[in-house]
Amino acid sequence: MTAEAPLSIAGALARGQATIASDTARLDTELLLCEVLGKPRSYLFTWPERTLDPAQQQRFLELLARRVAGEPVAHLTGFRDFWTLTLEVSADTLIPRPDTETLVEAALALLPDGDYRVADLGTGTGAIALALASERPHWQLQASERVEAAVALARRNCARLQIPNVQVLHGSWLEPLQGPFDMIVSNPPYIDPQDPHLVQGDLRFEPRSALVAEEAGLADIRTIAEQARRQLLPSGWLLFEHGYDQAPAVQVLLAGLGYAQLSTLHDLGGQPRVTQARWLGEED
């Protein structure tokens, strides 16, 4: 068997781009190389002629093969950037995505910094809660998560990022939290169990329980909205991330439960992504 020829950084970048069947092949390859070399992306452009040593080359080719097989880059490197933070990730929960930053932006626009209590339901890596807490140091955030391994992951992210105003609690939705809250936010499972995207791309490697909900993807949104009426302060806000085609159904659901001032915001791709509503009074 012929030995693999030594790869330079430039050669490794070309190899990855030619091998990975993805719109982000170049970026994916750069991130894998940075992981192998322990260097920032700027190093790749400064020293393109540098040759990987045998151990680095073997590791790069192993990661490349796993990426070609479909494994998410975040699982291969163990980290993903979200908002202004770098978060540890794992196969125990969803990988944070840029679309979810729309939810962060919407929440920040509704309340200034101050003595507010905010809940993040199904926090996963802690991405939403930590992004909000980093921007609003006087908010007190409680984050719930039912998967124990994800609770530990979110707590590690809190500790590593040294963000003190987030408390991560184990349990389902609002069950482990102590309200009332000025705002409740959530990126719950919202994919229809029959959606063909579940067997495509990165979704194949993420926990189905964090992706799928019954009632055409609306079951968990309904459950949270029902619980939130008992945990929101009057005039408190409820915000959901949802699928690009679910905004009308989410608005109907929330209006039927007595919420008011409903509006939907679009993500960077122009898709309806976040619906917000206000709870104006006590439950009947």
BELPEJO-V671547 format. One record per residue. PHI is phi in whole degrees, 0 to 359 (none if undefined). PSI is psi in radians with two decimals (NA if undefined). D_FIRST is the distance of its C-alpha to the first C-alpha in whole Angstrom. Layout:
phi=PHI psi=PSI d_first=D_FIRST
phi=PHI psi=PSI d_first=D_FIRST
//
This chain:
phi=none psi=2.25 d_first=0
phi=287 psi=2.32 d_first=4
phi=292 psi=2.58 d_first=6
phi=293 psi=2.29 d_first=9
phi=294 psi=2.57 d_first=12
phi=302 psi=2.44 d_first=15
phi=254 psi=2.30 d_first=18
phi=276 psi=2.97 d_first=21
phi=301 psi=-0.78 d_first=24
phi=298 psi=-0.71 d_first=25
phi=294 psi=-0.67 d_first=21
phi=294 psi=-0.69 d_first=21
phi=297 psi=-0.75 d_first=24
phi=295 psi=-0.69 d_first=23
phi=298 psi=-0.79 d_first=20
phi=295 psi=-0.78 d_first=22
phi=298 psi=-0.60 d_first=25
phi=281 psi=-0.30 d_first=23
phi=256 psi=-0.67 d_first=21
phi=279 psi=2.16 d_first=24
phi=270 psi=1.40 d_first=27
phi=205 psi=2.63 d_first=30
phi=294 psi=-0.31 d_first=33
phi=249 psi=0.52 d_first=32
phi=303 psi=-0.75 d_first=28
phi=296 psi=-0.86 d_first=29
phi=297 psi=-0.76 d_first=31
phi=304 psi=-0.79 d_first=29
phi=295 psi=-0.74 d_first=26
phi=301 psi=-0.76 d_first=28
phi=294 psi=-0.66 d_first=29
phi=294 psi=-0.72 d_first=26
phi=295 psi=-0.72 d_first=25
phi=299 psi=-0.68 d_first=29
phi=297 psi=-0.78 d_first=28
phi=292 psi=-0.74 d_first=25
phi=274 psi=-0.31 d_first=27
phi=67 psi=0.61 d_first=30
phi=232 psi=2.78 d_first=32
phi=285 psi=2.91 d_first=34
phi=298 psi=-0.53 d_first=33
phi=300 psi=-0.51 d_first=35
phi=297 psi=-0.63 d_first=33
phi=297 psi=-0.61 d_first=30
phi=274 psi=-0.42 d_first=32
phi=280 psi=-0.61 d_first=34
phi=234 psi=1.00 d_first=30
phi=295 psi=-0.38 d_first=28
phi=274 psi=-0.18 d_first=26
phi=299 psi=2.43 d_first=26
phi=262 psi=2.39 d_first=22
phi=290 psi=2.43 d_first=21
phi=285 psi=2.92 d_first=20
phi=305 psi=-0.72 d_first=16
phi=293 psi=-0.74 d_first=18
phi=296 psi=-0.72 d_first=20
phi=295 psi=-0.75 d_first=17
phi=298 psi=-0.76 d_first=16
phi=296 psi=-0.75 d_first=19
phi=299 psi=-0.80 d_first=20
phi=294 psi=-0.60 d_first=17
phi=295 psi=-0.82 d_first=18
phi=296 psi=-0.69 d_first=21
phi=298 psi=-0.75 d_first=20
phi=297 psi=-0.69 d_first=19
phi=292 psi=-0.64 d_first=22
phi=293 psi=-0.72 d_first=24
phi=299 psi=-0.59 d_first=22
phi=285 psi=-0.12 d_first=23
phi=112 psi=-0.12 d_first=27
phi=298 psi=2.39 d_first=27
phi=297 psi=2.51 d_first=30
phi=302 psi=-0.69 d_first=30
phi=300 psi=-0.62 d_first=32
phi=289 psi=-0.54 d_first=31
phi=285 psi=-0.59 d_first=28
phi=264 psi=-0.41 d_first=30
phi=87 psi=0.05 d_first=33
phi=216 psi=2.72 d_first=35
phi=213 psi=2.36 d_first=37
phi=282 psi=2.39 d_first=40
phi=212 psi=2.29 d_first=43
phi=57 psi=-2.14 d_first=46
phi=254 psi=0.25 d_first=46
phi=247 psi=2.67 d_first=45
phi=251 psi=2.04 d_first=41
phi=252 psi=2.43 d_first=41
phi=290 psi=2.42 d_first=38
phi=232 psi=2.89 d_first=37
phi=203 psi=3.04 d_first=36
phi=284 psi=0.01 d_first=35
phi=280 psi=-0.23 d_first=39
phi=204 psi=3.11 d_first=40
phi=293 psi=2.59 d_first=40
phi=280 psi=2.23 d_first=39
phi=300 psi=2.45 d_first=41
phi=237 psi=2.68 d_first=42
phi=303 psi=-0.58 d_first=44
phi=303 psi=-0.57 d_first=46
phi=289 psi=-0.32 d_first=47
phi=297 psi=-0.40 d_first=49
phi=298 psi=-0.67 d_first=51
phi=294 psi=-0.72 d_first=53
phi=299 psi=-0.83 d_first=53
phi=300 psi=-0.73 d_first=54
phi=296 psi=-0.76 d_first=57
phi=296 psi=-0.74 d_first=58
phi=296 psi=-0.55 d_first=58
phi=287 psi=-0.34 d_first=61
phi=272 psi=-0.54 d_first=63
phi=227 psi=2.37 d_first=64
phi=282 psi=3.13 d_first=64
phi=291 psi=2.51 d_first=63
phi=160 psi=-2.93 d_first=66
phi=275 psi=1.29 d_first=67
phi=243 psi=2.61 d_first=65
phi=249 psi=2.21 d_first=63
phi=228 psi=2.45 d_first=60
phi=243 psi=2.45 d_first=58
phi=241 psi=2.03 d_first=54
phi=259 psi=2.25 d_first=53
phi=72 psi=0.96 d_first=50
phi=290 psi=-0.41 d_first=49
phi=62 psi=-2.06 d_first=45
phi=289 psi=-0.19 d_first=43
phi=92 psi=0.14 d_first=47
phi=306 psi=-0.91 d_first=46
phi=293 psi=-0.86 d_first=50
phi=300 psi=-0.75 d_first=52
phi=290 psi=-0.65 d_first=50
phi=297 psi=-0.78 d_first=50
phi=296 psi=-0.78 d_first=54
phi=295 psi=-0.59 d_first=55
phi=292 psi=-0.50 d_first=53
phi=267 psi=-0.39 d_first=56
phi=232 psi=1.36 d_first=59
phi=294 psi=-0.25 d_first=59
phi=263 psi=-0.11 d_first=62
phi=289 psi=2.60 d_first=61
phi=250 psi=2.05 d_first=61
phi=250 psi=2.32 d_first=58
phi=247 psi=2.33 d_first=57
phi=236 psi=2.27 d_first=54
phi=253 psi=2.65 d_first=53
phi=201 psi=2.24 d_first=50
phi=273 psi=-0.32 d_first=50
phi=270 psi=2.07 d_first=46
phi=300 psi=-0.72 d_first=46
phi=296 psi=-0.60 d_first=43
phi=288 psi=-0.60 d_first=43
phi=302 psi=-0.82 d_first=47
phi=298 psi=-0.68 d_first=45
phi=297 psi=-0.84 d_first=43
phi=298 psi=-0.68 d_first=46
phi=294 psi=-0.63 d_first=47
phi=296 psi=-0.71 d_first=44
phi=296 psi=-0.71 d_first=44
phi=302 psi=-0.83 d_first=48
phi=292 psi=-0.77 d_first=48
phi=294 psi=-0.65 d_first=45
phi=275 psi=-0.13 d_first=47
phi=55 psi=0.88 d_first=50
phi=253 psi=1.87 d_first=52
phi=275 psi=-0.27 d_first=55
phi=263 psi=0.57 d_first=57
phi=232 psi=2.29 d_first=55
phi=242 psi=2.15 d_first=55
phi=258 psi=2.18 d_first=52
phi=237 psi=2.55 d_first=54
phi=272 psi=2.14 d_first=52
phi=158 psi=3.04 d_first=54
phi=269 psi=2.15 d_first=54
phi=49 psi=-2.11 d_first=55
phi=273 psi=-0.09 d_first=59
phi=307 psi=-0.80 d_first=59
phi=271 psi=-0.01 d_first=58
phi=264 psi=2.74 d_first=60
phi=243 psi=1.83 d_first=63
phi=271 psi=-2.85 d_first=65
phi=279 psi=2.92 d_first=67
phi=237 psi=2.59 d_first=65
phi=281 psi=-0.43 d_first=65
phi=205 psi=2.48 d_first=62
phi=234 psi=2.25 d_first=59
phi=235 psi=2.67 d_first=56
phi=199 psi=2.49 d_first=53
phi=245 psi=1.39 d_first=50
phi=276 psi=3.02 d_first=50
phi=301 psi=2.31 d_first=48
phi=216 psi=0.23 d_first=49
phi=270 psi=2.33 d_first=46
phi=299 psi=2.33 d_first=48
phi=304 psi=-0.38 d_first=46
phi=268 psi=0.04 d_first=45
phi=294 psi=2.21 d_first=44
phi=292 psi=-0.31 d_first=41
phi=294 psi=-0.31 d_first=39
phi=296 psi=-0.36 d_first=39
phi=251 psi=0.40 d_first=36
phi=234 psi=2.62 d_first=34
phi=55 psi=-2.60 d_first=33
phi=299 psi=-0.49 d_first=33
phi=302 psi=-0.45 d_first=36
phi=297 psi=-0.39 d_first=34
phi=254 psi=0.09 d_first=33
phi=251 psi=2.67 d_first=36
phi=296 psi=2.21 d_first=39
phi=300 psi=-0.58 d_first=41
phi=295 psi=-0.39 d_first=44
phi=270 psi=-0.07 d_first=44
phi=249 psi=-0.71 d_first=44
phi=255 psi=2.44 d_first=46
phi=223 psi=2.57 d_first=50
phi=288 psi=-3.07 d_first=52
phi=57 psi=0.80 d_first=55
phi=57 psi=0.59 d_first=52
phi=94 psi=0.02 d_first=51
phi=256 psi=-0.07 d_first=54
phi=299 psi=-0.81 d_first=55
phi=288 psi=-0.60 d_first=54
phi=299 psi=-0.74 d_first=56
phi=297 psi=-0.81 d_first=59
phi=300 psi=-0.81 d_first=59
phi=297 psi=-0.77 d_first=58
phi=298 psi=-0.65 d_first=61
phi=293 psi=-0.79 d_first=63
phi=296 psi=-0.66 d_first=63
phi=296 psi=-0.46 d_first=63
phi=298 psi=-0.44 d_first=67
phi=267 psi=-0.11 d_first=68
phi=239 psi=-0.17 d_first=66
phi=271 psi=2.46 d_first=66
phi=292 psi=2.68 d_first=69
phi=305 psi=2.34 d_first=72
phi=75 psi=0.20 d_first=70
phi=285 psi=2.77 d_first=67
phi=253 psi=2.53 d_first=64
phi=235 psi=2.22 d_first=61
phi=231 psi=2.36 d_first=58
phi=234 psi=2.46 d_first=55
phi=275 psi=2.54 d_first=52
phi=210 psi=3.10 d_first=51
phi=291 psi=2.78 d_first=49
phi=298 psi=-0.40 d_first=50
phi=249 psi=0.24 d_first=52
phi=256 psi=-0.10 d_first=54
phi=305 psi=-0.84 d_first=57
phi=301 psi=-0.76 d_first=60
phi=294 psi=-0.68 d_first=59
phi=295 psi=-0.72 d_first=59
phi=296 psi=-0.72 d_first=62
phi=297 psi=-0.76 d_first=64
phi=301 psi=-0.84 d_first=63
phi=292 psi=-0.71 d_first=64
phi=298 psi=-0.69 d_first=67
phi=295 psi=-0.41 d_first=68
phi=267 psi=0.07 d_first=67
phi=98 psi=0.13 d_first=70
phi=280 psi=2.71 d_first=68
phi=229 psi=3.11 d_first=69
phi=52 psi=0.85 d_first=68
phi=281 psi=2.44 d_first=65
phi=205 psi=2.73 d_first=62
phi=237 psi=2.38 d_first=59
phi=250 psi=2.65 d_first=57
phi=258 psi=2.58 d_first=54
phi=278 psi=-3.07 d_first=50
phi=295 psi=-0.41 d_first=49
phi=274 psi=0.04 d_first=47
phi=84 psi=0.20 d_first=51
phi=266 psi=2.48 d_first=51
phi=297 psi=2.03 d_first=53
phi=234 psi=-0.53 d_first=52
phi=227 psi=2.25 d_first=54
phi=245 psi=2.33 d_first=58
phi=238 psi=2.61 d_first=60
phi=209 psi=2.82 d_first=64
phi=240 psi=2.42 d_first=67
phi=262 psi=1.94 d_first=68
phi=268 psi=-0.21 d_first=72
phi=196 psi=-3.04 d_first=74
phi=289 psi=2.64 d_first=74
phi=293 psi=2.44 d_first=73
phi=295 psi=NA d_first=76
//
